[in-house]
Amino acid sequence: MAYNRKGYLLRAKKIQEIDREHYEPYHDSCHKMVWRTHIRPLYGCSYKTFLKYLKARTDEDRNPSDDNQLSLF
């Protein structure tokens, strides 16, 4: 059975949306506080995993050329 990343990408997209709603740079609501108050109780993931989800490229971030065949140049 082949492995696909649908579940991972959906979870990453939801976590990124929650982070965008609650993150305030240079305030009390930094990424760690968002993780502590919103992500950890809901998803139960570690802070390091949370940061990996934030860096994940979801469908919105992908270029249309990513789905095409690779080119040499």
DRENBA-611452 format. One record per atom (N, C-alpha, C): residue in three letters; x, z, y. Coordinates in steps of 0.05 Angstrom, whole numbers, plus 5000, padded with zeros to 4 digits. Example, Ala and Ser with C-alpha at 12.3 -4.5 7.8 and 13.67 -1.06 7.14 Angstrom:
ALA526451564886ALA524651564910ALA526451564934SER525751424955SER527351434979SER525851575001
END
This chain:
MET501750004977MET500050005000MET501850005025ALA501249835043ALA502849805067ALA502150025087TYR504050105103TYR503650305123TYR503250165150ASN501150255164ASN500850145191ASN500750385211ARG501150325236ARG501450545256ARG498950585272LYS496650495262LYS494250525278LYS493650815286GLY493750995266GLY493151275272GLY495051395292TYR497651325288TYR499651425306TYR499251325335LEU498651075337LEU498250955364LEU495751065377LEU493551105362LEU491151215373LEU491651505383ARG493051655367ARG493651935375ARG495451935399ALA497451765400ALA499251745423ALA497651675448LYS495851485446LYS494251395469LYS492551625479LYS491251775461LYS489552005470LYS491252215483ILE493552275472ILE495352475483ILE496352395511GLN497052135513GLN497952035539GLN495752045560GLU493252005552GLU490952025571GLU490652315580ILE490752505562ILE490552785569ILE492752865587ASP495152775582ASP497452845599ASP497152725627ARG496152475629ARG495752355655ARG493652515672GLU491652615658GLU489552775672GLU490553035683HIS492253165668HIS493053445675HIS495853475686TYR497553275685TYR500353295694TYR500553285724GLU501953475736GLU502453475764GLU505453525768PRO506953325777PRO509853365780PRO510453575802TYR512453735797TYR513453935816TYR511354155821HIS509554195802HIS507554405804HIS507554565778ASP505654745776ASP505454915752ASP504654755728SER503354525731SER502354375709SER504454155701CYS506754245692CYS508754055682CYS508053975654HIS509653805641HIS509053715614HIS508853945594LYS510554145598LYS510554375579LYS507954535581MET506954565605MET504354705609MET502054545598VAL502154285602VAL500054115591VAL500054135560TRP502454125549TRP502654155520TRP501554425511ARG502354635525ARG501654905517ARG498654955519THR497354855540THR494554915545THR492554715533HIS493354465530HIS491454255522HIS492154125495ILE494654065490ILE495453905467ILE495854075442ARG497354295445ARG497954465422ARG495454575408PRO493454675423PRO491054785410PRO489454565396LEU489454325407LEU487854105397LEU489153955374TYR491753885376TYR493153725357TYR495053885339GLY495954115349GLY497754285333GLY500554165329CYS501554005348CYS504153885345CYS506254045361SER508754005355SER510854135370SER511353995396TYR512854125413TYR513454015439TYR515153755437LYS516953755418LYS518653515414LYS516953275404THR514953325387THR513153115378THR511453025401PHE510553205418PHE508953145441PHE510552945460LEU513053005464LEU514752825480LEU515052545467LYS515152535441LYS515352275427LYS512752125431TYR510452265430TYR507952125435TYR507752015464LEU508952165483LEU508852065510LEU510551815514LYS512651785498LYS514451555500LYS513451315483ALA511451355466ALA510551145448ALA509250925465ARG509750675456ARG508550445470ARG505850385457THR503750415472THR501050355462THR500350065468ASP497949985461ASP497149705465ASP497249625494GLU496649815512GLU496749745541GLU499549685551ASP501549815539ASP504249785547ASP505649535535ARG504449425514ARG505749195501ARG505348935516ASN507348765514ASN507148495525ASN505748315505PRO504348115515PRO503047925496PRO505147775479SER507547745489SER509547605474SER510647775451ASP510048035450ASP510948195428ASP509748115401ASP507348005402ASP505947935377ASP506747655367ASN508047505383ASN508947235376ASN511447255358GLN512147035347GLN514547015331GLN517047065349LEU518947195337LEU521347255352LEU522947005358SER524146995381SER525746765389SER528746845388LEU530446645386LEU533246695385LEU534446735412PHE533246625433PHE534446645459PHE532446745479
END
